[in-house]
Amino acid sequence: MTRTILTVLMLCALCACDVLTDSGTRLAFDIERGVSGLGKREGDEFVIVHRPTLQTPGADGRVRVQLDTVGALIVWYSTADGTVLESGGTSFHSRFVDTPQTWIVEHAEGTDFAIRVQRRGGRAVIVGVD
């Protein structure tokens, strides 16, 4: 009986991982994984591709991402008329990348974001967001 309960709890925890994160955290995790693809030599570049996933169904609108010089990362999902349905933010990504300028980009929901990183002074640095 106890083994069955533990198994069910473990399965629930594994299935809920994506549900328990917000849009900012999911983007930060993609940045963390993506930086591992960046070469070790000065000047090496890599493009991190992130496909935003909305937890609130029926957005059919816009996704706005802000990567800030102070280390903040914020993602907003909104309807076509501008009503915000979901947002999330974090600074977790700043462990892995530097952001020398603030980037704000907006795309149609379901469209990939491309974050270009470059090796500078031994660190990964965001050099472009599309």
PyMOL commands that place a pseudoatom at each C-alpha (Angstrom):
pseudoatom trace, name=CA, resn=MET, resi=1, chain=A, elem=C, hetatm=0, pos=[0.000, 0.000, 0.000]
pseudoatom trace, name=CA, resn=THR, resi=2, chain=A, elem=C, hetatm=0, pos=[2.734, 2.472, 0.974]
pseudoatom trace, name=CA, resn=ARG, resi=3, chain=A, elem=C, hetatm=0, pos=[4.728, 1.569, -2.130]
pseudoatom trace, name=CA, resn=THR, resi=4, chain=A, elem=C, hetatm=0, pos=[1.690, 2.256, -4.337]
pseudoatom trace, name=CA, resn=ILE, resi=5, chain=A, elem=C, hetatm=0, pos=[1.102, 5.657, -2.728]
pseudoatom trace, name=CA, resn=LEU, resi=6, chain=A, elem=C, hetatm=0, pos=[4.770, 6.605, -3.152]
pseudoatom trace, name=CA, resn=THR, resi=7, chain=A, elem=C, hetatm=0, pos=[4.717, 5.518, -6.789]
pseudoatom trace, name=CA, resn=VAL, resi=8, chain=A, elem=C, hetatm=0, pos=[1.596, 7.584, -7.494]
pseudoatom trace, name=CA, resn=LEU, resi=9, chain=A, elem=C, hetatm=0, pos=[3.106, 10.635, -5.761]
pseudoatom trace, name=CA, resn=MET, resi=10, chain=A, elem=C, hetatm=0, pos=[6.333, 10.310, -7.772]
pseudoatom trace, name=CA, resn=LEU, resi=11, chain=A, elem=C, hetatm=0, pos=[4.412, 10.063, -11.044]
pseudoatom trace, name=CA, resn=CYS, resi=12, chain=A, elem=C, hetatm=0, pos=[2.320, 13.102, -10.131]
pseudoatom trace, name=CA, resn=ALA, resi=13, chain=A, elem=C, hetatm=0, pos=[5.454, 15.083, -9.318]
pseudoatom trace, name=CA, resn=LEU, resi=14, chain=A, elem=C, hetatm=0, pos=[7.082, 14.144, -12.620]
pseudoatom trace, name=CA, resn=CYS, resi=15, chain=A, elem=C, hetatm=0, pos=[3.998, 15.035, -14.642]
pseudoatom trace, name=CA, resn=ALA, resi=16, chain=A, elem=C, hetatm=0, pos=[3.541, 18.350, -12.851]
pseudoatom trace, name=CA, resn=CYS, resi=17, chain=A, elem=C, hetatm=0, pos=[7.051, 19.674, -13.510]
pseudoatom trace, name=CA, resn=ASP, resi=18, chain=A, elem=C, hetatm=0, pos=[5.996, 21.815, -16.480]
pseudoatom trace, name=CA, resn=VAL, resi=19, chain=A, elem=C, hetatm=0, pos=[2.771, 22.866, -14.786]
pseudoatom trace, name=CA, resn=LEU, resi=20, chain=A, elem=C, hetatm=0, pos=[4.659, 24.115, -11.727]
pseudoatom trace, name=CA, resn=THR, resi=21, chain=A, elem=C, hetatm=0, pos=[6.958, 26.424, -13.717]
pseudoatom trace, name=CA, resn=ASP, resi=22, chain=A, elem=C, hetatm=0, pos=[6.021, 29.756, -15.211]
pseudoatom trace, name=CA, resn=SER, resi=23, chain=A, elem=C, hetatm=0, pos=[6.867, 31.052, -18.673]
pseudoatom trace, name=CA, resn=GLY, resi=24, chain=A, elem=C, hetatm=0, pos=[9.923, 32.981, -17.463]
pseudoatom trace, name=CA, resn=THR, resi=25, chain=A, elem=C, hetatm=0, pos=[11.384, 29.948, -15.730]
pseudoatom trace, name=CA, resn=ARG, resi=26, chain=A, elem=C, hetatm=0, pos=[10.850, 27.773, -18.814]
pseudoatom trace, name=CA, resn=LEU, resi=27, chain=A, elem=C, hetatm=0, pos=[12.758, 30.324, -20.921]
pseudoatom trace, name=CA, resn=ALA, resi=28, chain=A, elem=C, hetatm=0, pos=[15.542, 30.476, -18.298]
pseudoatom trace, name=CA, resn=PHE, resi=29, chain=A, elem=C, hetatm=0, pos=[15.852, 26.673, -18.429]
pseudoatom trace, name=CA, resn=ASP, resi=30, chain=A, elem=C, hetatm=0, pos=[16.177, 26.847, -22.233]
pseudoatom trace, name=CA, resn=ILE, resi=31, chain=A, elem=C, hetatm=0, pos=[18.920, 29.466, -21.840]
pseudoatom trace, name=CA, resn=GLU, resi=32, chain=A, elem=C, hetatm=0, pos=[20.736, 27.263, -19.330]
pseudoatom trace, name=CA, resn=ARG, resi=33, chain=A, elem=C, hetatm=0, pos=[20.600, 24.277, -21.726]
pseudoatom trace, name=CA, resn=GLY, resi=34, chain=A, elem=C, hetatm=0, pos=[21.476, 26.444, -24.723]
pseudoatom trace, name=CA, resn=VAL, resi=35, chain=A, elem=C, hetatm=0, pos=[24.582, 27.975, -23.168]
pseudoatom trace, name=CA, resn=SER, resi=36, chain=A, elem=C, hetatm=0, pos=[26.043, 24.471, -22.966]
pseudoatom trace, name=CA, resn=GLY, resi=37, chain=A, elem=C, hetatm=0, pos=[26.119, 24.528, -26.793]
pseudoatom trace, name=CA, resn=LEU, resi=38, chain=A, elem=C, hetatm=0, pos=[28.304, 27.638, -26.828]
pseudoatom trace, name=CA, resn=GLY, resi=39, chain=A, elem=C, hetatm=0, pos=[31.958, 26.964, -27.621]
pseudoatom trace, name=CA, resn=LYS, resi=40, chain=A, elem=C, hetatm=0, pos=[34.706, 27.720, -25.096]
pseudoatom trace, name=CA, resn=ARG, resi=41, chain=A, elem=C, hetatm=0, pos=[36.795, 30.014, -27.339]
pseudoatom trace, name=CA, resn=GLU, resi=42, chain=A, elem=C, hetatm=0, pos=[36.518, 33.785, -27.182]
pseudoatom trace, name=CA, resn=GLY, resi=43, chain=A, elem=C, hetatm=0, pos=[34.077, 34.979, -29.850]
pseudoatom trace, name=CA, resn=ASP, resi=44, chain=A, elem=C, hetatm=0, pos=[32.286, 31.640, -30.302]
pseudoatom trace, name=CA, resn=GLU, resi=45, chain=A, elem=C, hetatm=0, pos=[28.564, 32.122, -30.975]
pseudoatom trace, name=CA, resn=PHE, resi=46, chain=A, elem=C, hetatm=0, pos=[25.449, 30.007, -30.546]
pseudoatom trace, name=CA, resn=VAL, resi=47, chain=A, elem=C, hetatm=0, pos=[21.718, 30.575, -31.134]
pseudoatom trace, name=CA, resn=ILE, resi=48, chain=A, elem=C, hetatm=0, pos=[19.290, 29.421, -28.461]
pseudoatom trace, name=CA, resn=VAL, resi=49, chain=A, elem=C, hetatm=0, pos=[15.807, 28.759, -29.836]
pseudoatom trace, name=CA, resn=HIS, resi=50, chain=A, elem=C, hetatm=0, pos=[12.880, 28.980, -27.444]
pseudoatom trace, name=CA, resn=ARG, resi=51, chain=A, elem=C, hetatm=0, pos=[9.273, 28.138, -28.292]
pseudoatom trace, name=CA, resn=PRO, resi=52, chain=A, elem=C, hetatm=0, pos=[7.014, 29.749, -25.691]
pseudoatom trace, name=CA, resn=THR, resi=53, chain=A, elem=C, hetatm=0, pos=[4.357, 27.444, -24.295]
pseudoatom trace, name=CA, resn=LEU, resi=54, chain=A, elem=C, hetatm=0, pos=[1.256, 28.990, -22.807]
pseudoatom trace, name=CA, resn=GLN, resi=55, chain=A, elem=C, hetatm=0, pos=[-0.264, 27.220, -19.810]
pseudoatom trace, name=CA, resn=THR, resi=56, chain=A, elem=C, hetatm=0, pos=[-3.536, 29.147, -20.232]
pseudoatom trace, name=CA, resn=PRO, resi=57, chain=A, elem=C, hetatm=0, pos=[-5.354, 27.811, -23.313]
pseudoatom trace, name=CA, resn=GLY, resi=58, chain=A, elem=C, hetatm=0, pos=[-6.849, 30.105, -25.923]
pseudoatom trace, name=CA, resn=ALA, resi=59, chain=A, elem=C, hetatm=0, pos=[-4.414, 33.030, -26.013]
pseudoatom trace, name=CA, resn=ASP, resi=60, chain=A, elem=C, hetatm=0, pos=[-4.300, 33.414, -29.788]
pseudoatom trace, name=CA, resn=GLY, resi=61, chain=A, elem=C, hetatm=0, pos=[-2.398, 36.627, -29.279]
pseudoatom trace, name=CA, resn=ARG, resi=62, chain=A, elem=C, hetatm=0, pos=[1.081, 37.901, -28.523]
pseudoatom trace, name=CA, resn=VAL, resi=63, chain=A, elem=C, hetatm=0, pos=[4.106, 36.855, -26.489]
pseudoatom trace, name=CA, resn=ARG, resi=64, chain=A, elem=C, hetatm=0, pos=[6.407, 39.581, -25.194]
pseudoatom trace, name=CA, resn=VAL, resi=65, chain=A, elem=C, hetatm=0, pos=[9.835, 38.817, -23.720]
pseudoatom trace, name=CA, resn=GLN, resi=66, chain=A, elem=C, hetatm=0, pos=[12.059, 41.221, -21.804]
pseudoatom trace, name=CA, resn=LEU, resi=67, chain=A, elem=C, hetatm=0, pos=[15.671, 40.360, -20.963]
pseudoatom trace, name=CA, resn=ASP, resi=68, chain=A, elem=C, hetatm=0, pos=[16.917, 43.167, -18.736]
pseudoatom trace, name=CA, resn=THR, resi=69, chain=A, elem=C, hetatm=0, pos=[20.402, 44.472, -17.919]
pseudoatom trace, name=CA, resn=VAL, resi=70, chain=A, elem=C, hetatm=0, pos=[19.666, 44.079, -14.199]
pseudoatom trace, name=CA, resn=GLY, resi=71, chain=A, elem=C, hetatm=0, pos=[19.229, 40.327, -14.654]
pseudoatom trace, name=CA, resn=ALA, resi=72, chain=A, elem=C, hetatm=0, pos=[15.443, 40.127, -14.933]
pseudoatom trace, name=CA, resn=LEU, resi=73, chain=A, elem=C, hetatm=0, pos=[13.661, 37.981, -17.489]
pseudoatom trace, name=CA, resn=ILE, resi=74, chain=A, elem=C, hetatm=0, pos=[9.919, 38.532, -17.948]
pseudoatom trace, name=CA, resn=VAL, resi=75, chain=A, elem=C, hetatm=0, pos=[7.464, 36.871, -20.334]
pseudoatom trace, name=CA, resn=TRP, resi=76, chain=A, elem=C, hetatm=0, pos=[3.891, 38.069, -20.965]
pseudoatom trace, name=CA, resn=TYR, resi=77, chain=A, elem=C, hetatm=0, pos=[1.151, 36.283, -22.930]
pseudoatom trace, name=CA, resn=SER, resi=78, chain=A, elem=C, hetatm=0, pos=[-1.723, 38.471, -24.059]
pseudoatom trace, name=CA, resn=THR, resi=79, chain=A, elem=C, hetatm=0, pos=[-4.805, 38.314, -26.223]
pseudoatom trace, name=CA, resn=ALA, resi=80, chain=A, elem=C, hetatm=0, pos=[-5.003, 40.219, -29.495]
pseudoatom trace, name=CA, resn=ASP, resi=81, chain=A, elem=C, hetatm=0, pos=[-6.664, 43.117, -27.627]
pseudoatom trace, name=CA, resn=GLY, resi=82, chain=A, elem=C, hetatm=0, pos=[-3.795, 43.317, -25.106]
pseudoatom trace, name=CA, resn=THR, resi=83, chain=A, elem=C, hetatm=0, pos=[-5.340, 41.550, -22.100]
pseudoatom trace, name=CA, resn=VAL, resi=84, chain=A, elem=C, hetatm=0, pos=[-2.535, 39.755, -20.227]
pseudoatom trace, name=CA, resn=LEU, resi=85, chain=A, elem=C, hetatm=0, pos=[-3.412, 36.080, -19.688]
pseudoatom trace, name=CA, resn=GLU, resi=86, chain=A, elem=C, hetatm=0, pos=[-0.209, 34.850, -18.115]
pseudoatom trace, name=CA, resn=SER, resi=87, chain=A, elem=C, hetatm=0, pos=[3.174, 36.217, -17.146]
pseudoatom trace, name=CA, resn=GLY, resi=88, chain=A, elem=C, hetatm=0, pos=[6.245, 34.982, -15.402]
pseudoatom trace, name=CA, resn=GLY, resi=89, chain=A, elem=C, hetatm=0, pos=[9.691, 36.156, -14.523]
pseudoatom trace, name=CA, resn=THR, resi=90, chain=A, elem=C, hetatm=0, pos=[12.975, 35.070, -13.001]
pseudoatom trace, name=CA, resn=SER, resi=91, chain=A, elem=C, hetatm=0, pos=[16.626, 35.981, -12.683]
pseudoatom trace, name=CA, resn=PHE, resi=92, chain=A, elem=C, hetatm=0, pos=[17.793, 32.336, -12.782]
pseudoatom trace, name=CA, resn=HIS, resi=93, chain=A, elem=C, hetatm=0, pos=[19.234, 32.733, -16.298]
pseudoatom trace, name=CA, resn=SER, resi=94, chain=A, elem=C, hetatm=0, pos=[21.710, 35.394, -15.119]
pseudoatom trace, name=CA, resn=ARG, resi=95, chain=A, elem=C, hetatm=0, pos=[23.845, 32.612, -13.622]
pseudoatom trace, name=CA, resn=PHE, resi=96, chain=A, elem=C, hetatm=0, pos=[24.635, 31.505, -17.166]
pseudoatom trace, name=CA, resn=VAL, resi=97, chain=A, elem=C, hetatm=0, pos=[24.512, 34.637, -19.356]
pseudoatom trace, name=CA, resn=ASP, resi=98, chain=A, elem=C, hetatm=0, pos=[25.237, 38.340, -19.101]
pseudoatom trace, name=CA, resn=THR, resi=99, chain=A, elem=C, hetatm=0, pos=[22.790, 40.821, -20.591]
pseudoatom trace, name=CA, resn=PRO, resi=100, chain=A, elem=C, hetatm=0, pos=[24.656, 44.047, -21.456]
pseudoatom trace, name=CA, resn=GLN, resi=101, chain=A, elem=C, hetatm=0, pos=[21.530, 45.770, -22.769]
pseudoatom trace, name=CA, resn=THR, resi=102, chain=A, elem=C, hetatm=0, pos=[17.784, 45.415, -22.304]
pseudoatom trace, name=CA, resn=TRP, resi=103, chain=A, elem=C, hetatm=0, pos=[16.041, 43.442, -25.022]
pseudoatom trace, name=CA, resn=ILE, resi=104, chain=A, elem=C, hetatm=0, pos=[12.266, 43.554, -25.524]
pseudoatom trace, name=CA, resn=VAL, resi=105, chain=A, elem=C, hetatm=0, pos=[10.782, 41.507, -28.356]
pseudoatom trace, name=CA, resn=GLU, resi=106, chain=A, elem=C, hetatm=0, pos=[7.237, 40.558, -29.263]
pseudoatom trace, name=CA, resn=HIS, resi=107, chain=A, elem=C, hetatm=0, pos=[6.007, 37.715, -31.459]
pseudoatom trace, name=CA, resn=ALA, resi=108, chain=A, elem=C, hetatm=0, pos=[2.770, 36.014, -32.357]
pseudoatom trace, name=CA, resn=GLU, resi=109, chain=A, elem=C, hetatm=0, pos=[1.969, 33.247, -29.864]
pseudoatom trace, name=CA, resn=GLY, resi=110, chain=A, elem=C, hetatm=0, pos=[3.539, 29.945, -30.977]
pseudoatom trace, name=CA, resn=THR, resi=111, chain=A, elem=C, hetatm=0, pos=[6.463, 31.643, -32.767]
pseudoatom trace, name=CA, resn=ASP, resi=112, chain=A, elem=C, hetatm=0, pos=[10.041, 30.797, -31.790]
pseudoatom trace, name=CA, resn=PHE, resi=113, chain=A, elem=C, hetatm=0, pos=[12.382, 33.315, -30.170]
pseudoatom trace, name=CA, resn=ALA, resi=114, chain=A, elem=C, hetatm=0, pos=[16.065, 33.246, -31.087]
pseudoatom trace, name=CA, resn=ILE, resi=115, chain=A, elem=C, hetatm=0, pos=[18.600, 34.370, -28.484]
pseudoatom trace, name=CA, resn=ARG, resi=116, chain=A, elem=C, hetatm=0, pos=[22.121, 34.819, -29.843]
pseudoatom trace, name=CA, resn=VAL, resi=117, chain=A, elem=C, hetatm=0, pos=[24.926, 34.362, -27.324]
pseudoatom trace, name=CA, resn=GLN, resi=118, chain=A, elem=C, hetatm=0, pos=[28.642, 34.937, -27.717]
pseudoatom trace, name=CA, resn=ARG, resi=119, chain=A, elem=C, hetatm=0, pos=[31.636, 33.987, -25.570]
pseudoatom trace, name=CA, resn=ARG, resi=120, chain=A, elem=C, hetatm=0, pos=[33.191, 37.189, -24.181]
pseudoatom trace, name=CA, resn=GLY, resi=121, chain=A, elem=C, hetatm=0, pos=[35.716, 37.309, -21.367]
pseudoatom trace, name=CA, resn=GLY, resi=122, chain=A, elem=C, hetatm=0, pos=[34.965, 33.673, -20.578]
pseudoatom trace, name=CA, resn=ARG, resi=123, chain=A, elem=C, hetatm=0, pos=[31.227, 34.338, -20.103]
pseudoatom trace, name=CA, resn=ALA, resi=124, chain=A, elem=C, hetatm=0, pos=[28.191, 33.790, -22.327]
pseudoatom trace, name=CA, resn=VAL, resi=125, chain=A, elem=C, hetatm=0, pos=[26.767, 37.176, -23.340]
pseudoatom trace, name=CA, resn=ILE, resi=126, chain=A, elem=C, hetatm=0, pos=[23.427, 37.849, -25.042]
pseudoatom trace, name=CA, resn=VAL, resi=127, chain=A, elem=C, hetatm=0, pos=[24.200, 39.752, -28.244]
pseudoatom trace, name=CA, resn=GLY, resi=128, chain=A, elem=C, hetatm=0, pos=[20.807, 39.594, -29.946]
pseudoatom trace, name=CA, resn=VAL, resi=129, chain=A, elem=C, hetatm=0, pos=[17.202, 38.563, -29.456]
pseudoatom trace, name=CA, resn=ASP, resi=130, chain=A, elem=C, hetatm=0, pos=[14.840, 38.031, -32.396]
for i in range(1, 130): cmd.bond("trace and resi %d" % i, "trace and resi %d" % (i + 1))
show_as sticks, trace
zoom trace
